[in-house]
Amino acid sequence: MLVSDFFETYSDLIRRFGCNYADYRLYPEIGYFVEACDAHAYSAWLGHCKTRRFCRSLTVNIHVPFCHLLHFYSPHFDQDVSNNSDSAKKYHDYLLREIKLYSQLLTDPPIVEQLYVGGASNFLSYAQLNSVIQEIQQNFTLMKEGKLCIEIDSKQMSESSLQALREMGFNCVVIGMQDFDQGTQQPLHSSRIEASPLCAIRNAHQAGFKTIKIELFYGLPKQNLEKFAHILEKIITANPHQISLLNYFYRLDKVKLQRNINLEDLPCEEVRLEMRLFAMIRLTEVGYVYIGMGLFAKYSDPLVVAKHQGRLHYGLQGYSISSDSCCIALGISGIGNIGPMLSQNACDFVNYYSKLECNMLPIMRCITLSGDDLIRRSVMQALICHSVLSIESVETFFPIEFKNYFAMELAELVTYAQAELITLDDEQITVTPKGWLLINNICGVFDKYLRTRK
């Protein structure tokens, strides 16, 4: 089908249903966390984790907030402009302290199935990063075939650098990709050039990474369909294993540096949609499979296999073949979850360092999910991972009568069924291929907090 046909269909649907950009990796979102965090409750759930009463393995999420140059497109974590090696050393030392503190609380070394290093990981030296990995290996049990993933800045990564990361044990690399066009980059304060990210992909292939994931932004200032198509073709030629399409958000309330962007330079919603639809068609043509939530993967990718076998999970790190129901967050502003508790570490260095100096976990705020939160999160994750929600399965796991509990939601979903975005019957809710582009909206029907805001 031509882009024009897709565009006509979906532009009409978006006018009818609007746009819900929540990706539901986190439910509820951080704004609903409370700073009066119950440390005793958190420790109790850690104790359950220690005895492996509700999870067999852990995900460890390490966040490095430093950035040599602040970017305008990342509202999710705090960043810090710094070229001071002393700052990196201090942060490294406190990371080690945090790892040791968790090892004391989890006396039996837990199995770590997934490890993520995100943020400006390039800020740490290779020796510092390696010592962090070794500290985790000494205090936890890293699964031999586990997933070790790191985000990198392509303009600071040489072939030898990527080889060094591979030798540390990393087998997955995430490369953030902006527009190659220098005119487009300028409002984003980025100095990347076209050769840099493409070389990083090529070098990652040569280093032997099992998964190379590209995060491609669309809707950037001064970007149009022609420019976006150019970068997409370049990426396809570089042949990464996964490509994630990310809508560029203008959030002045969260990213104050965006005030330097001229609003007139931002593409309108219809142009953004056109870019997204073009990418979906083109990536499908060249052999990528649409997993969902903007993520595409090669046909042989483990995520595609897991999708076909019904083994996908969706959580803090996006799609995975392993559940991250137990995720320990290390570093400033890191987000984790233990059992029904979601938590975020301190977002400023003073509080982060001071709590660790007092031998306390640096958690700033958290939330204990209610029974209703758990039910709704389960429903949304089933739709996101499997496209199908079995009513009987929900009633088996939770003490509810689905049709009564979600009477309001089912009434609202009738409109989606009439638009052929889903099919509804007495046994299940199924997302149609046409509905995948609006899966966020479909999940939003079950989002109690979104309904309250509306």
Contacts in CASP RR format, 6 or more apart in sequence:
PFRMAT RR
TARGET T0000
AUTHOR 0000-0000-0000
METHOD contacts of the structure
MODEL  1
MLVSDFFETYSDLIRRFGCNYADYRLYPEIGYFVEACDAHAYSAWLGHCK
TRRFCRSLTVNIHVPFCHLLHFYSPHFDQDVSNNSDSAKKYHDYLLREIK
LYSQLLTDPPIVEQLYVGGASNFLSYAQLNSVIQEIQQNFTLMKEGKLCI
EIDSKQMSESSLQALREMGFNCVVIGMQDFDQGTQQPLHSSRIEASPLCA
IRNAHQAGFKTIKIELFYGLPKQNLEKFAHILEKIITANPHQISLLNYFY
RLDKVKLQRNINLEDLPCEEVRLEMRLFAMIRLTEVGYVYIGMGLFAKYS
DPLVVAKHQGRLHYGLQGYSISSDSCCIALGISGIGNIGPMLSQNACDFV
NYYSKLECNMLPIMRCITLSGDDLIRRSVMQALICHSVLSIESVETFFPI
EFKNYFAMELAELVTYAQAELITLDDEQITVTPKGWLLINNICGVFDKYL
RTRK
1 281 0 8 1.000
3 274 0 8 1.000
3 277 0 8 1.000
3 278 0 8 1.000
3 281 0 8 1.000
6 277 0 8 1.000
6 280 0 8 1.000
6 281 0 8 1.000
7 270 0 8 1.000
7 273 0 8 1.000
7 274 0 8 1.000
7 277 0 8 1.000
9 434 0 8 1.000
10 273 0 8 1.000
10 277 0 8 1.000
10 437 0 8 1.000
10 438 0 8 1.000
11 270 0 8 1.000
11 273 0 8 1.000
13 419 0 8 1.000
13 421 0 8 1.000
13 437 0 8 1.000
13 438 0 8 1.000
14 269 0 8 1.000
14 273 0 8 1.000
14 438 0 8 1.000
16 419 0 8 1.000
17 416 0 8 1.000
17 419 0 8 1.000
17 438 0 8 1.000
17 441 0 8 1.000
18 441 0 8 1.000
19 269 0 8 1.000
19 440 0 8 1.000
19 441 0 8 1.000
20 440 0 8 1.000
20 441 0 8 1.000
20 443 0 8 1.000
20 444 0 8 1.000
20 450 0 8 1.000
21 247 0 8 1.000
21 249 0 8 1.000
21 440 0 8 1.000
22 29 0 8 1.000
22 440 0 8 1.000
22 443 0 8 1.000
22 444 0 8 1.000
22 447 0 8 1.000
22 450 0 8 1.000
23 293 0 8 1.000
23 318 0 8 1.000
23 440 0 8 1.000
24 314 0 8 1.000
24 377 0 8 1.000
24 380 0 8 1.000
24 381 0 8 1.000
24 384 0 8 1.000
24 440 0 8 1.000
24 443 0 8 1.000
24 447 0 8 1.000
25 314 0 8 1.000
25 315 0 8 1.000
25 316 0 8 1.000
25 317 0 8 1.000
25 318 0 8 1.000
26 315 0 8 1.000
26 316 0 8 1.000
26 335 0 8 1.000
26 342 0 8 1.000
27 373 0 8 1.000
27 376 0 8 1.000
27 377 0 8 1.000
27 380 0 8 1.000
27 447 0 8 1.000
28 367 0 8 1.000
28 373 0 8 1.000
28 449 0 8 1.000
29 449 0 8 1.000
30 335 0 8 1.000
30 344 0 8 1.000
30 365 0 8 1.000
32 367 0 8 1.000
32 449 0 8 1.000
33 342 0 8 1.000
33 343 0 8 1.000
33 344 0 8 1.000
33 365 0 8 1.000
33 366 0 8 1.000
33 367 0 8 1.000
34 365 0 8 1.000
34 366 0 8 1.000
34 367 0 8 1.000
35 364 0 8 1.000
35 365 0 8 1.000
37 343 0 8 1.000
37 363 0 8 1.000
37 364 0 8 1.000
37 365 0 8 1.000
37 366 0 8 1.000
38 366 0 8 1.000
38 368 0 8 1.000
39 360 0 8 1.000
39 361 0 8 1.000
39 363 0 8 1.000
41 341 0 8 1.000
41 368 0 8 1.000
42 338 0 8 1.000
42 341 0 8 1.000
42 343 0 8 1.000
42 361 0 8 1.000
42 363 0 8 1.000
42 366 0 8 1.000
43 105 0 8 1.000
45 338 0 8 1.000
45 339 0 8 1.000
45 340 0 8 1.000
45 341 0 8 1.000
46 105 0 8 1.000
46 106 0 8 1.000
46 338 0 8 1.000
47 105 0 8 1.000
47 106 0 8 1.000
48 54 0 8 1.000
48 339 0 8 1.000
49 55 0 8 1.000
49 58 0 8 1.000
49 106 0 8 1.000
49 110 0 8 1.000
49 326 0 8 1.000
49 338 0 8 1.000
49 339 0 8 1.000
50 105 0 8 1.000
50 106 0 8 1.000
50 107 0 8 1.000
50 108 0 8 1.000
50 110 0 8 1.000
51 108 0 8 1.000
52 110 0 8 1.000
54 325 0 8 1.000
54 326 0 8 1.000
54 339 0 8 1.000
55 323 0 8 1.000
55 325 0 8 1.000
55 326 0 8 1.000
55 339 0 8 1.000
56 111 0 8 1.000
57 110 0 8 1.000
57 111 0 8 1.000
57 112 0 8 1.000
57 113 0 8 1.000
57 114 0 8 1.000
57 143 0 8 1.000
57 322 0 8 1.000
57 326 0 8 1.000
58 110 0 8 1.000
58 111 0 8 1.000
58 112 0 8 1.000
58 113 0 8 1.000
58 114 0 8 1.000
58 140 0 8 1.000
58 326 0 8 1.000
58 327 0 8 1.000
58 328 0 8 1.000
59 112 0 8 1.000
59 113 0 8 1.000
59 114 0 8 1.000
59 115 0 8 1.000
59 116 0 8 1.000
59 316 0 8 1.000
59 317 0 8 1.000
59 322 0 8 1.000
59 324 0 8 1.000
59 326 0 8 1.000
59 327 0 8 1.000
59 328 0 8 1.000
60 112 0 8 1.000
60 114 0 8 1.000
60 115 0 8 1.000
60 116 0 8 1.000
60 136 0 8 1.000
60 140 0 8 1.000
60 327 0 8 1.000
60 328 0 8 1.000
60 330 0 8 1.000
61 116 0 8 1.000
61 118 0 8 1.000
61 316 0 8 1.000
61 317 0 8 1.000
61 327 0 8 1.000
61 328 0 8 1.000
61 329 0 8 1.000
61 330 0 8 1.000
61 334 0 8 1.000
61 335 0 8 1.000
61 336 0 8 1.000
62 95 0 8 1.000
62 115 0 8 1.000
62 116 0 8 1.000
62 117 0 8 1.000
62 118 0 8 1.000
62 132 0 8 1.000
62 330 0 8 1.000
62 331 0 8 1.000
63 77 0 8 1.000
63 118 0 8 1.000
63 119 0 8 1.000
63 329 0 8 1.000
63 330 0 8 1.000
63 331 0 8 1.000
63 332 0 8 1.000
63 333 0 8 1.000
63 334 0 8 1.000
63 345 0 8 1.000
64 91 0 8 1.000
64 117 0 8 1.000
64 118 0 8 1.000
64 119 0 8 1.000
64 120 0 8 1.000
64 121 0 8 1.000
64 123 0 8 1.000
64 124 0 8 1.000
64 331 0 8 1.000
65 77 0 8 1.000
65 78 0 8 1.000
65 79 0 8 1.000
65 80 0 8 1.000
65 119 0 8 1.000
65 120 0 8 1.000
65 331 0 8 1.000
65 332 0 8 1.000
65 333 0 8 1.000
66 79 0 8 1.000
66 80 0 8 1.000
66 82 0 8 1.000
66 87 0 8 1.000
66 88 0 8 1.000
66 91 0 8 1.000
66 120 0 8 1.000
66 123 0 8 1.000
67 79 0 8 1.000
67 80 0 8 1.000
67 81 0 8 1.000
67 82 0 8 1.000
67 119 0 8 1.000
67 120 0 8 1.000
67 123 0 8 1.000
68 81 0 8 1.000
68 82 0 8 1.000
68 83 0 8 1.000
68 120 0 8 1.000
68 122 0 8 1.000
68 123 0 8 1.000
69 81 0 8 1.000
69 189 0 8 1.000
69 190 0 8 1.000
69 191 0 8 1.000
70 79 0 8 1.000
70 81 0 8 1.000
70 189 0 8 1.000
70 257 0 8 1.000
71 79 0 8 1.000
71 188 0 8 1.000
71 189 0 8 1.000
71 190 0 8 1.000
72 187 0 8 1.000
72 188 0 8 1.000
72 189 0 8 1.000
72 255 0 8 1.000
72 257 0 8 1.000
72 258 0 8 1.000
72 260 0 8 1.000
72 261 0 8 1.000
73 178 0 8 1.000
73 188 0 8 1.000
73 217 0 8 1.000
73 220 0 8 1.000
73 248 0 8 1.000
73 249 0 8 1.000
73 255 0 8 1.000
74 255 0 8 1.000
75 249 0 8 1.000
75 251 0 8 1.000
75 254 0 8 1.000
75 255 0 8 1.000
77 119 0 8 1.000
77 333 0 8 1.000
77 334 0 8 1.000
78 332 0 8 1.000
78 333 0 8 1.000
78 347 0 8 1.000
78 348 0 8 1.000
79 120 0 8 1.000
80 87 0 8 1.000
80 349 0 8 1.000
82 88 0 8 1.000
82 123 0 8 1.000
85 125 0 8 1.000
88 123 0 8 1.000
88 124 0 8 1.000
88 125 0 8 1.000
88 128 0 8 1.000
89 128 0 8 1.000
90 353 0 8 1.000
91 124 0 8 1.000
91 331 0 8 1.000
91 332 0 8 1.000
91 349 0 8 1.000
92 124 0 8 1.000
92 128 0 8 1.000
92 131 0 8 1.000
92 132 0 8 1.000
94 331 0 8 1.000
94 352 0 8 1.000
94 353 0 8 1.000
94 356 0 8 1.000
95 132 0 8 1.000
95 135 0 8 1.000
95 330 0 8 1.000
95 331 0 8 1.000
96 131 0 8 1.000
96 132 0 8 1.000
96 135 0 8 1.000
97 356 0 8 1.000
98 330 0 8 1.000
98 331 0 8 1.000
98 356 0 8 1.000
98 361 0 8 1.000
98 362 0 8 1.000
99 132 0 8 1.000
99 135 0 8 1.000
99 136 0 8 1.000
99 139 0 8 1.000
99 330 0 8 1.000
100 135 0 8 1.000
100 139 0 8 1.000
101 356 0 8 1.000
101 359 0 8 1.000
101 361 0 8 1.000
102 139 0 8 1.000
102 328 0 8 1.000
102 330 0 8 1.000
102 361 0 8 1.000
103 109 0 8 1.000
103 139 0 8 1.000
103 140 0 8 1.000
105 361 0 8 1.000
106 140 0 8 1.000
109 139 0 8 1.000
109 140 0 8 1.000
109 141 0 8 1.000
110 140 0 8 1.000
110 141 0 8 1.000
110 326 0 8 1.000
111 140 0 8 1.000
111 141 0 8 1.000
111 143 0 8 1.000
112 136 0 8 1.000
112 140 0 8 1.000
112 141 0 8 1.000
112 142 0 8 1.000
112 143 0 8 1.000
112 146 0 8 1.000
113 143 0 8 1.000
113 146 0 8 1.000
113 147 0 8 1.000
113 322 0 8 1.000
114 146 0 8 1.000
114 147 0 8 1.000
114 148 0 8 1.000
114 149 0 8 1.000
114 317 0 8 1.000
114 320 0 8 1.000
114 322 0 8 1.000
114 324 0 8 1.000
115 133 0 8 1.000
115 136 0 8 1.000
115 142 0 8 1.000
115 146 0 8 1.000
115 147 0 8 1.000
115 148 0 8 1.000
115 149 0 8 1.000
116 149 0 8 1.000
116 150 0 8 1.000
116 317 0 8 1.000
117 129 0 8 1.000
117 149 0 8 1.000
117 150 0 8 1.000
117 151 0 8 1.000
117 170 0 8 1.000
118 150 0 8 1.000
118 151 0 8 1.000
118 174 0 8 1.000
119 151 0 8 1.000
120 153 0 8 1.000
121 129 0 8 1.000
121 150 0 8 1.000
121 151 0 8 1.000
121 152 0 8 1.000
122 152 0 8 1.000
122 153 0 8 1.000
122 156 0 8 1.000
122 157 0 8 1.000
124 132 0 8 1.000
126 161 0 8 1.000
126 164 0 8 1.000
126 165 0 8 1.000
126 168 0 8 1.000
129 168 0 8 1.000
130 168 0 8 1.000
133 148 0 8 1.000
133 168 0 8 1.000
133 169 0 8 1.000
136 142 0 8 1.000
142 148 0 8 1.000
146 171 0 8 1.000
147 171 0 8 1.000
147 172 0 8 1.000
147 211 0 8 1.000
147 320 0 8 1.000
147 322 0 8 1.000
148 168 0 8 1.000
148 169 0 8 1.000
148 170 0 8 1.000
148 171 0 8 1.000
148 172 0 8 1.000
149 170 0 8 1.000
149 171 0 8 1.000
149 172 0 8 1.000
149 173 0 8 1.000
149 174 0 8 1.000
149 211 0 8 1.000
149 317 0 8 1.000
150 165 0 8 1.000
150 170 0 8 1.000
150 172 0 8 1.000
150 173 0 8 1.000
150 174 0 8 1.000
151 173 0 8 1.000
151 174 0 8 1.000
151 175 0 8 1.000
151 176 0 8 1.000
152 162 0 8 1.000
152 165 0 8 1.000
152 173 0 8 1.000
152 174 0 8 1.000
152 175 0 8 1.000
152 200 0 8 1.000
154 175 0 8 1.000
154 176 0 8 1.000
154 177 0 8 1.000
154 192 0 8 1.000
154 196 0 8 1.000
154 197 0 8 1.000
154 199 0 8 1.000
154 200 0 8 1.000
155 191 0 8 1.000
155 192 0 8 1.000
155 193 0 8 1.000
155 196 0 8 1.000
155 197 0 8 1.000
157 200 0 8 1.000
157 203 0 8 1.000
158 203 0 8 1.000
159 203 0 8 1.000
159 206 0 8 1.000
159 207 0 8 1.000
162 173 0 8 1.000
162 200 0 8 1.000
162 203 0 8 1.000
162 204 0 8 1.000
162 206 0 8 1.000
162 207 0 8 1.000
162 209 0 8 1.000
163 203 0 8 1.000
163 206 0 8 1.000
163 207 0 8 1.000
165 173 0 8 1.000
165 207 0 8 1.000
166 207 0 8 1.000
166 208 0 8 1.000
166 209 0 8 1.000
170 209 0 8 1.000
171 209 0 8 1.000
171 210 0 8 1.000
171 211 0 8 1.000
172 209 0 8 1.000
172 210 0 8 1.000
172 211 0 8 1.000
172 212 0 8 1.000
172 213 0 8 1.000
173 204 0 8 1.000
173 209 0 8 1.000
173 211 0 8 1.000
173 212 0 8 1.000
173 213 0 8 1.000
174 213 0 8 1.000
174 214 0 8 1.000
174 215 0 8 1.000
175 197 0 8 1.000
175 200 0 8 1.000
175 201 0 8 1.000
175 204 0 8 1.000
175 212 0 8 1.000
175 213 0 8 1.000
175 214 0 8 1.000
175 215 0 8 1.000
175 240 0 8 1.000
176 197 0 8 1.000
176 214 0 8 1.000
176 215 0 8 1.000
176 216 0 8 1.000
176 217 0 8 1.000
177 197 0 8 1.000
177 214 0 8 1.000
177 215 0 8 1.000
177 216 0 8 1.000
177 217 0 8 1.000
177 231 0 8 1.000
177 235 0 8 1.000
178 184 0 8 1.000
178 185 0 8 1.000
178 188 0 8 1.000
178 190 0 8 1.000
178 192 0 8 1.000
178 217 0 8 1.000
178 220 0 8 1.000
179 185 0 8 1.000
179 217 0 8 1.000
179 220 0 8 1.000
179 223 0 8 1.000
179 227 0 8 1.000
179 228 0 8 1.000
179 231 0 8 1.000
180 192 0 8 1.000
180 193 0 8 1.000
180 194 0 8 1.000
180 197 0 8 1.000
180 230 0 8 1.000
180 231 0 8 1.000
180 234 0 8 1.000
181 222 0 8 1.000
181 223 0 8 1.000
181 227 0 8 1.000
181 230 0 8 1.000
181 231 0 8 1.000
182 193 0 8 1.000
183 222 0 8 1.000
184 220 0 8 1.000
184 221 0 8 1.000
184 222 0 8 1.000
184 223 0 8 1.000
184 227 0 8 1.000
185 191 0 8 1.000
185 192 0 8 1.000
187 220 0 8 1.000
187 221 0 8 1.000
187 222 0 8 1.000
187 260 0 8 1.000
187 261 0 8 1.000
187 262 0 8 1.000
187 265 0 8 1.000
188 220 0 8 1.000
188 221 0 8 1.000
189 257 0 8 1.000
189 260 0 8 1.000
194 234 0 8 1.000
197 214 0 8 1.000
198 234 0 8 1.000
198 235 0 8 1.000
198 238 0 8 1.000
201 212 0 8 1.000
201 214 0 8 1.000
201 235 0 8 1.000
201 238 0 8 1.000
201 239 0 8 1.000
201 240 0 8 1.000
202 238 0 8 1.000
204 212 0 8 1.000
205 212 0 8 1.000
205 239 0 8 1.000
210 241 0 8 1.000
211 241 0 8 1.000
211 242 0 8 1.000
211 301 0 8 1.000
212 240 0 8 1.000
212 241 0 8 1.000
212 242 0 8 1.000
213 240 0 8 1.000
213 241 0 8 1.000
213 242 0 8 1.000
213 243 0 8 1.000
213 244 0 8 1.000
214 235 0 8 1.000
214 240 0 8 1.000
214 242 0 8 1.000
214 243 0 8 1.000
214 244 0 8 1.000
215 244 0 8 1.000
215 246 0 8 1.000
216 231 0 8 1.000
216 232 0 8 1.000
216 235 0 8 1.000
216 243 0 8 1.000
216 244 0 8 1.000
216 245 0 8 1.000
216 246 0 8 1.000
216 279 0 8 1.000
217 246 0 8 1.000
217 247 0 8 1.000
217 248 0 8 1.000
218 228 0 8 1.000
218 245 0 8 1.000
218 246 0 8 1.000
218 247 0 8 1.000
218 248 0 8 1.000
218 272 0 8 1.000
218 275 0 8 1.000
218 276 0 8 1.000
218 279 0 8 1.000
219 228 0 8 1.000
219 247 0 8 1.000
219 248 0 8 1.000
219 266 0 8 1.000
219 267 0 8 1.000
219 271 0 8 1.000
219 272 0 8 1.000
219 275 0 8 1.000
220 248 0 8 1.000
220 267 0 8 1.000
221 261 0 8 1.000
221 262 0 8 1.000
221 265 0 8 1.000
221 266 0 8 1.000
222 265 0 8 1.000
223 267 0 8 1.000
223 275 0 8 1.000
224 267 0 8 1.000
224 271 0 8 1.000
225 271 0 8 1.000
225 274 0 8 1.000
225 275 0 8 1.000
225 278 0 8 1.000
228 275 0 8 1.000
228 278 0 8 1.000
228 279 0 8 1.000
229 278 0 8 1.000
229 282 0 8 1.000
232 278 0 8 1.000
232 279 0 8 1.000
232 282 0 8 1.000
232 283 0 8 1.000
233 282 0 8 1.000
235 243 0 8 1.000
236 282 0 8 1.000
236 283 0 8 1.000
236 286 0 8 1.000
241 297 0 8 1.000
241 298 0 8 1.000
241 301 0 8 1.000
242 295 0 8 1.000
242 296 0 8 1.000
242 297 0 8 1.000
242 298 0 8 1.000
242 301 0 8 1.000
242 303 0 8 1.000
243 283 0 8 1.000
243 288 0 8 1.000
243 295 0 8 1.000
243 296 0 8 1.000
243 297 0 8 1.000
244 294 0 8 1.000
244 295 0 8 1.000
244 296 0 8 1.000
245 276 0 8 1.000
245 279 0 8 1.000
245 294 0 8 1.000
245 295 0 8 1.000
245 296 0 8 1.000
246 294 0 8 1.000
247 272 0 8 1.000
247 276 0 8 1.000
250 258 0 8 1.000
250 261 0 8 1.000
250 263 0 8 1.000
250 266 0 8 1.000
251 258 0 8 1.000
252 258 0 8 1.000
252 259 0 8 1.000
267 275 0 8 1.000
276 437 0 8 1.000
277 437 0 8 1.000
280 290 0 8 1.000
280 437 0 8 1.000
283 290 0 8 1.000
283 296 0 8 1.000
284 290 0 8 1.000
284 296 0 8 1.000
287 298 0 8 1.000
287 299 0 8 1.000
288 296 0 8 1.000
288 297 0 8 1.000
288 298 0 8 1.000
288 299 0 8 1.000
289 296 0 8 1.000
289 297 0 8 1.000
289 298 0 8 1.000
289 299 0 8 1.000
289 301 0 8 1.000
289 304 0 8 1.000
289 307 0 8 1.000
290 296 0 8 1.000
290 436 0 8 1.000
291 297 0 8 1.000
291 303 0 8 1.000
291 304 0 8 1.000
291 307 0 8 1.000
291 312 0 8 1.000
291 319 0 8 1.000
292 319 0 8 1.000
292 384 0 8 1.000
292 436 0 8 1.000
292 439 0 8 1.000
293 314 0 8 1.000
293 318 0 8 1.000
293 319 0 8 1.000
293 384 0 8 1.000
293 439 0 8 1.000
293 440 0 8 1.000
295 303 0 8 1.000
295 318 0 8 1.000
295 319 0 8 1.000
297 303 0 8 1.000
297 304 0 8 1.000
298 304 0 8 1.000
302 321 0 8 1.000
303 312 0 8 1.000
303 319 0 8 1.000
303 320 0 8 1.000
303 321 0 8 1.000
306 312 0 8 1.000
306 321 0 8 1.000
307 385 0 8 1.000
310 385 0 8 1.000
310 386 0 8 1.000
311 321 0 8 1.000
312 319 0 8 1.000
312 320 0 8 1.000
312 321 0 8 1.000
312 385 0 8 1.000
312 386 0 8 1.000
313 319 0 8 1.000
313 320 0 8 1.000
313 321 0 8 1.000
313 322 0 8 1.000
313 323 0 8 1.000
313 324 0 8 1.000
313 381 0 8 1.000
313 385 0 8 1.000
314 320 0 8 1.000
314 381 0 8 1.000
314 384 0 8 1.000
314 385 0 8 1.000
315 324 0 8 1.000
315 381 0 8 1.000
316 324 0 8 1.000
316 327 0 8 1.000
316 335 0 8 1.000
316 336 0 8 1.000
316 337 0 8 1.000
317 324 0 8 1.000
319 385 0 8 1.000
324 337 0 8 1.000
325 337 0 8 1.000
325 339 0 8 1.000
326 337 0 8 1.000
326 338 0 8 1.000
326 339 0 8 1.000
327 335 0 8 1.000
327 336 0 8 1.000
327 337 0 8 1.000
327 338 0 8 1.000
328 336 0 8 1.000
328 338 0 8 1.000
329 335 0 8 1.000
329 336 0 8 1.000
329 343 0 8 1.000
329 344 0 8 1.000
329 345 0 8 1.000
330 345 0 8 1.000
331 345 0 8 1.000
331 352 0 8 1.000
331 362 0 8 1.000
332 345 0 8 1.000
332 346 0 8 1.000
332 347 0 8 1.000
332 348 0 8 1.000
332 349 0 8 1.000
332 352 0 8 1.000
332 362 0 8 1.000
333 344 0 8 1.000
333 345 0 8 1.000
333 346 0 8 1.000
333 347 0 8 1.000
334 344 0 8 1.000
334 345 0 8 1.000
335 342 0 8 1.000
335 343 0 8 1.000
335 344 0 8 1.000
335 345 0 8 1.000
336 342 0 8 1.000
336 343 0 8 1.000
336 344 0 8 1.000
337 343 0 8 1.000
340 368 0 8 1.000
340 369 0 8 1.000
340 371 0 8 1.000
340 373 0 8 1.000
340 374 0 8 1.000
341 366 0 8 1.000
341 367 0 8 1.000
341 368 0 8 1.000
341 369 0 8 1.000
342 366 0 8 1.000
342 367 0 8 1.000
342 369 0 8 1.000
343 363 0 8 1.000
343 365 0 8 1.000
343 366 0 8 1.000
344 363 0 8 1.000
344 364 0 8 1.000
344 365 0 8 1.000
344 366 0 8 1.000
345 352 0 8 1.000
345 362 0 8 1.000
345 363 0 8 1.000
345 364 0 8 1.000
346 352 0 8 1.000
346 355 0 8 1.000
346 362 0 8 1.000
346 363 0 8 1.000
346 364 0 8 1.000
347 364 0 8 1.000
351 362 0 8 1.000
351 364 0 8 1.000
352 362 0 8 1.000
355 361 0 8 1.000
355 362 0 8 1.000
355 363 0 8 1.000
356 362 0 8 1.000
369 377 0 8 1.000
371 398 0 8 1.000
372 448 0 8 1.000
373 448 0 8 1.000
374 398 0 8 1.000
375 394 0 8 1.000
375 398 0 8 1.000
375 400 0 8 1.000
375 405 0 8 1.000
376 446 0 8 1.000
376 447 0 8 1.000
376 448 0 8 1.000
378 394 0 8 1.000
378 397 0 8 1.000
378 398 0 8 1.000
379 389 0 8 1.000
379 394 0 8 1.000
379 406 0 8 1.000
379 446 0 8 1.000
380 443 0 8 1.000
380 444 0 8 1.000
380 446 0 8 1.000
380 447 0 8 1.000
382 388 0 8 1.000
382 389 0 8 1.000
382 390 0 8 1.000
382 393 0 8 1.000
382 394 0 8 1.000
383 389 0 8 1.000
383 429 0 8 1.000
383 431 0 8 1.000
383 439 0 8 1.000
383 442 0 8 1.000
383 443 0 8 1.000
384 439 0 8 1.000
384 443 0 8 1.000
387 430 0 8 1.000
387 431 0 8 1.000
387 436 0 8 1.000
388 428 0 8 1.000
388 429 0 8 1.000
388 430 0 8 1.000
388 431 0 8 1.000
389 428 0 8 1.000
389 429 0 8 1.000
389 430 0 8 1.000
390 427 0 8 1.000
390 428 0 8 1.000
391 402 0 8 1.000
391 403 0 8 1.000
391 426 0 8 1.000
391 427 0 8 1.000
391 428 0 8 1.000
391 429 0 8 1.000
392 427 0 8 1.000
394 400 0 8 1.000
394 402 0 8 1.000
395 401 0 8 1.000
395 402 0 8 1.000
403 410 0 8 1.000
406 446 0 8 1.000
409 445 0 8 1.000
409 446 0 8 1.000
410 424 0 8 1.000
412 445 0 8 1.000
413 422 0 8 1.000
413 424 0 8 1.000
413 429 0 8 1.000
413 442 0 8 1.000
413 445 0 8 1.000
414 424 0 8 1.000
416 422 0 8 1.000
416 435 0 8 1.000
416 438 0 8 1.000
416 441 0 8 1.000
416 442 0 8 1.000
416 445 0 8 1.000
417 423 0 8 1.000
417 424 0 8 1.000
420 432 0 8 1.000
420 434 0 8 1.000
420 435 0 8 1.000
421 431 0 8 1.000
421 432 0 8 1.000
421 434 0 8 1.000
421 435 0 8 1.000
421 438 0 8 1.000
421 442 0 8 1.000
422 429 0 8 1.000
422 430 0 8 1.000
422 431 0 8 1.000
422 432 0 8 1.000
422 435 0 8 1.000
422 442 0 8 1.000
423 429 0 8 1.000
423 430 0 8 1.000
423 432 0 8 1.000
431 439 0 8 1.000
431 442 0 8 1.000
435 442 0 8 1.000
444 450 0 8 1.000
444 451 0 8 1.000
END
